[in-house]
Amino acid sequence: MKLTILGTGNAMVTKCYNTCFAIEQNDEYFLVDGGGGNQILSQLEKANIDWKKIKNIFVTHKHIDHITGIIWLVRVFTQNMSRGTFDGEVNLYTHSELIKIITDIATMLLQPKQIDYFGKKFHLISVEDGDEVTILGNKVKFFDIHSTKAKQFGFTMYYGKDKLTCCGDEPYNEVEKEYVQDSTYLLHEAFCLYEDREKFHPYEKHHSTVKDACILAEELNVKNLILYHTEDKNITDRKELYTKEGKEFYSGNLYVPDDLEVFNL
């Protein structure tokens, strides 16, 4: 199984793409979030990911840097369905409020013949806290992160004896413990370095620092920690700086990926 980080930045970045990623197994993809625009199509192309092989999509929440790219993908899928150039089916999982938002935006912006494929070959599937589905042949459980900003879900994928957990783009909440604890891989946001907290004000935005995320991962016995959803003001030195701060608090394998970086899970 392979993980491709398509974007690593927070909402306002310009030097990298917004946070989103894809998991691949047996030449099929599970896409998580879409970033903030049609650059998602470019990122997929650069990563050599054929959009036709994306069979499942999960959208964590409604913020513009996660959902706007999804609208572009909805267009790509349904436009090709209507033209007869794509005969597959796609499942898009998210919570009910976001299904309405996606449907409303698509209905306003896309052609009726494209929207006609909703519920036929493009399936919008509502998830509740604790719901379980099978994706890429693996068990996936969705969970409500109890966000105070906008309703948001994360997920854990169980593969073999291992598990990969995504907490969305907000700090860990105690309600997520059963999913996060003992994760083989944890994808967690880190808005900035702890030493830069007065500059970027992560706590005011309900985000965490590298130090915070690493202390959490150490306490919950996470084997591999991937940090993303960062600022981009020091992107040239981001990997080095974030790794240096993080290793003071975390003894596992710490990764600060660049856009398009790939992990073999």
Salt bridges, closest charged atoms under 4 A:
ASP27 OD2 - LYS53 NZ 2.76
ASP33 OD2 - HIS66 ND1 2.85
ASP65 OD2 - HIS66 NE2 3.32
ASP65 OD2 - HIS229 NE2 3.49
ASP87 OD1 - LYS121 NZ 2.94
GLU89 OE1 - HIS123 NE2 2.73
ASP104 OD2 - LYS100 NZ 2.69
ASP116 OD2 - LYS120 NZ 2.87
ASP169 OD2 - HIS61 NE2 3.35
ASP169 OD2 - HIS66 NE2 3.02
ASP169 OD2 - HIS229 NE2 3.14
GLU170 OE1 - HIS206 ND1 3.01
GLU189 OE1 - HIS207 ND1 3.31
GLU204 OE2 - HIS201 ND1 3.49
ASP232 OD1 - LYS233 NZ 3.57
ASP258 OD1 - ARG238 NH2 3.64
ASP258 OD2 - LYS239 NZ 3.98
GLU261 OE1 - LYS239 NZ 3.08
